[in-house]
C-alpha cells in the first residue's frame, strides 16, 4: 500500500470542514440525548427527538455530498483509477491518500 500526502487549498478545505463540523455537532447532540434518555421510551419516540435525528440525517447527507464534491475537485485524477481511501487533516491542511490496490504507481510523484 502506498500513501501520498497533498496540501490543500483553503477554499476546498473550509468547504468540507464546515459540513463535517455541522454533522459532528448534530451527531453528538443525538448521542447525548440517547445517553441521557436511554431508558425513557417516551422521549425517544417524541417529536423533539425525531427532529434532532432528522437534523443529524440531513447534516450527514450534506456532508456526504460535500465529500463527493471534495473527491471530484481535490483528488488528482491519477488516483481515481485506483482503489483508494483518503482522510483529511484539517489542522495540517492536507489530505492523505492511501492506495489499497497492489498496482505499481511510478507515474505519480507527490
C-alpha positions in Angstrom: 0.0 0.0 0.0 1.3 3.4 -1.0 0.4 6.7 0.8 0.6 10.2 -0.5 0.1 13.5 1.3 -1.2 16.5 -0.6 -1.5 20.1 0.7 -5.0 21.5 0.4 -6.3 24.9 -0.8 -8.1 26.8 2.0 -11.3 27.2 0.0 -11.9 23.5 -0.6 -10.7 22.7 2.9 -13.1 25.2 4.6 -15.9 23.9 2.4 -15.7 20.3 3.6 -14.7 21.3 7.2 -17.9 23.3 7.5 -20.1 20.3 6.6 -18.0 18.0 8.7 -18.4 20.2 11.7 -22.1 20.6 11.2 -22.6 16.9 11.0 -20.5 16.0 14.0 -22.2 18.6 16.2 -25.6 17.2 15.3 -24.4 13.6 15.7 -23.1 14.5 19.1 -26.4 16.1 20.1 -28.3 12.9 19.2 -25.7 10.7 21.0 -26.0 12.9 24.1 -29.8 12.6 24.0 -29.6 8.9 23.6 -27.2 8.5 26.5 -29.3 10.7 28.8 -32.6 9.2 27.9 -31.7 5.6 27.1 -34.5 4.2 29.4 -37.0 6.9 28.5 -39.1 5.3 25.7 -41.5 8.3 25.7 -38.7 10.7 25.0 -37.1 8.5 22.3 -40.4 8.5 20.4 -41.1 12.2 21.0 -41.3 14.8 18.2 -38.3 16.7 19.6 -36.1 13.6 19.5 -37.3 12.8 16.0 -36.4 16.4 15.0 -32.9 16.0 16.2 -32.5 12.7 14.4 -33.8 14.2 11.2 -31.3 17.1 11.6 -28.5 14.7 12.0 -29.6 12.7 8.9 -29.8 15.9 6.8 -26.4 17.0 8.0 -24.9 13.7 7.1 -26.4 13.8 3.7 -24.9 17.3 3.2 -21.5 16.1 4.5 -21.6 13.1 2.2 -22.3 15.3 -0.8 -19.5 17.7 0.3 -17.2 14.6 0.5 -18.1 13.6 -3.0 -17.5 17.1 -4.3 -14.2 17.2 -2.4 -13.2 13.9 -4.1 -14.1 15.3 -7.5 -12.2 18.6 -7.0 -9.3 17.8 -4.7 -8.2 14.2 -5.5 -6.0 14.1 -8.6 -7.4 12.1 -11.5 -4.5 9.7 -11.4 -5.7 8.3 -8.0 -9.2 7.9 -9.1 -8.1 5.0 -11.4 -7.1 3.0 -8.2 -8.8 1.6 -5.2 -8.1 4.3 -2.6 -9.3 5.7 0.7 -8.5 9.2 1.9 -8.5 11.3 5.1 -8.4 15.0 5.6 -6.3 16.6 8.4 -7.9 20.0 8.9 -5.1 21.3 11.2 -2.3 20.4 8.8 -4.4 21.4 5.7 -3.7 18.2 3.9 -5.2 15.0 2.6 -3.6 11.6 2.9 -4.5 9.2 0.0 -3.9 5.5 0.6 -3.8 3.3 -2.4 -5.3 0.0 -1.4 -4.5 -1.8 -4.6 -1.2 -3.6 -5.4 -0.7 -1.5 -8.6 2.7 -0.2 -9.5 2.5 3.5 -9.0 5.5 5.0 -10.7 3.5 7.7 -12.6 2.7 9.9 -9.6 5.1 12.0 -7.5 3.7 13.9 -4.6 
